[in-house]
């Protein structure tokens, strides 16, 4: 069975809606997001990507060698993403050494 994007969207329309439609995303798209809101997102998403990178490292440690190329490619992309966050934080004079916000 092949899973396509079309099939996923058909079977999980509500999940897709909840994941992609949000006032924060809409305000970003319209260019009306408040500076502090965006900066908070930037710093918190950086922390998420740091932890996600650690998780991918743990996956690599137990993955079969035939999966290394895909995982290593993902790690290279994560390196680029982390560098982007660091560049943007420097431009905005933000300190990325912060605590993760609670999920509340």
C-alpha contacts under 8 A as a table, 3 or more apart, distances in Angstrom:
res1	aa1	res2	aa2	distance
3	X	7	X	6.33
3	X	8	X	7.02
4	X	7	X	5.14
4	X	8	X	6.27
5	X	8	X	5.04
5	X	9	X	6.08
6	X	9	X	5.17
6	X	10	X	6.16
7	X	10	X	5.06
7	X	11	X	6.10
8	X	11	X	5.19
8	X	12	X	5.74
8	X	13	X	7.76
9	X	12	X	5.20
9	X	13	X	5.09
9	X	16	X	6.81
10	X	13	X	5.67
12	X	15	X	5.32
12	X	16	X	6.22
13	X	16	X	5.13
13	X	17	X	6.15
14	X	17	X	5.03
14	X	18	X	6.18
15	X	18	X	5.15
15	X	19	X	6.12
16	X	19	X	5.09
16	X	20	X	6.07
17	X	20	X	5.37
17	X	21	X	5.60
18	X	21	X	5.78
18	X	22	X	7.36
19	X	22	X	7.64
20	X	25	X	7.54
21	X	25	X	6.76
21	X	26	X	7.16
22	X	25	X	5.36
22	X	26	X	6.18
23	X	26	X	4.97
23	X	27	X	5.95
24	X	27	X	5.22
24	X	28	X	6.21
24	X	33	X	7.09
25	X	28	X	5.05
25	X	29	X	6.15
26	X	29	X	5.06
26	X	30	X	6.20
27	X	30	X	5.05
27	X	31	X	5.94
27	X	32	X	5.11
27	X	33	X	4.82
28	X	31	X	5.01
28	X	32	X	6.25
28	X	33	X	5.28
29	X	32	X	7.85
30	X	33	X	7.74
33	X	37	X	6.78
33	X	38	X	6.63
34	X	37	X	5.28
34	X	38	X	6.41
35	X	38	X	5.26
35	X	39	X	6.13
36	X	39	X	5.04
36	X	40	X	6.07
37	X	40	X	5.19
37	X	41	X	6.25
38	X	41	X	5.04
38	X	42	X	6.08
39	X	42	X	4.96
39	X	43	X	6.26
39	X	94	X	7.73
40	X	43	X	5.32
40	X	44	X	6.09
41	X	44	X	5.16
41	X	45	X	5.75
42	X	45	X	5.31
42	X	46	X	6.12
42	X	85	X	6.97
42	X	89	X	7.68
43	X	46	X	5.14
43	X	47	X	6.57
43	X	85	X	7.85
43	X	89	X	7.63
43	X	94	X	7.81
43	X	95	X	7.88
43	X	96	X	5.79
43	X	98	X	7.76
44	X	47	X	5.15
44	X	48	X	6.44
44	X	100	X	6.38
44	X	101	X	7.28
45	X	48	X	4.87
45	X	49	X	6.23
46	X	49	X	5.15
46	X	50	X	6.23
46	X	82	X	6.84
46	X	85	X	6.16
46	X	96	X	7.56
47	X	50	X	5.06
47	X	51	X	6.36
47	X	96	X	7.95
47	X	100	X	6.87
48	X	51	X	5.25
48	X	52	X	6.04
49	X	52	X	4.83
49	X	53	X	5.96
49	X	78	X	7.34
49	X	81	X	7.92
49	X	82	X	7.03
50	X	53	X	5.19
50	X	54	X	6.49
50	X	82	X	7.43
51	X	54	X	5.07
51	X	55	X	6.30
52	X	55	X	4.99
52	X	56	X	6.26
53	X	56	X	5.12
53	X	57	X	6.30
53	X	75	X	6.91
53	X	78	X	6.68
54	X	57	X	5.04
54	X	58	X	6.45
55	X	58	X	5.08
55	X	59	X	6.32
56	X	59	X	4.91
56	X	60	X	6.14
56	X	71	X	7.32
56	X	75	X	7.30
57	X	60	X	5.05
57	X	61	X	6.35
58	X	61	X	5.11
58	X	62	X	6.90
59	X	62	X	5.53
59	X	63	X	5.98
60	X	63	X	5.03
60	X	68	X	6.88
60	X	71	X	6.58
63	X	67	X	6.40
63	X	68	X	7.10
64	X	67	X	5.71
64	X	68	X	7.11
65	X	68	X	5.20
66	X	69	X	7.21
67	X	70	X	5.73
67	X	71	X	6.49
68	X	71	X	5.18
68	X	72	X	5.80
69	X	72	X	5.20
69	X	73	X	5.98
70	X	73	X	5.12
70	X	74	X	6.28
71	X	74	X	5.02
71	X	75	X	6.27
72	X	75	X	4.93
72	X	76	X	6.24
73	X	76	X	5.09
73	X	77	X	6.40
74	X	77	X	5.08
74	X	78	X	6.19
75	X	78	X	4.89
75	X	79	X	6.17
76	X	79	X	5.07
76	X	80	X	6.50
77	X	80	X	5.13
77	X	81	X	6.28
78	X	81	X	4.88
78	X	82	X	6.06
79	X	82	X	5.14
79	X	83	X	6.16
80	X	83	X	5.09
80	X	84	X	6.20
81	X	84	X	5.01
81	X	85	X	6.36
82	X	85	X	5.15
82	X	86	X	6.25
83	X	86	X	5.05
83	X	87	X	6.12
84	X	87	X	5.10
84	X	88	X	6.15
85	X	88	X	5.18
85	X	89	X	6.01
86	X	89	X	5.06
86	X	90	X	6.14
86	X	96	X	7.74
87	X	90	X	5.15
87	X	91	X	6.23
88	X	91	X	5.01
88	X	92	X	6.14
89	X	92	X	5.07
89	X	93	X	5.76
89	X	94	X	4.75
89	X	95	X	6.84
89	X	96	X	7.07
90	X	93	X	4.87
90	X	94	X	6.14
90	X	95	X	7.98
91	X	94	X	7.83
95	X	98	X	6.94
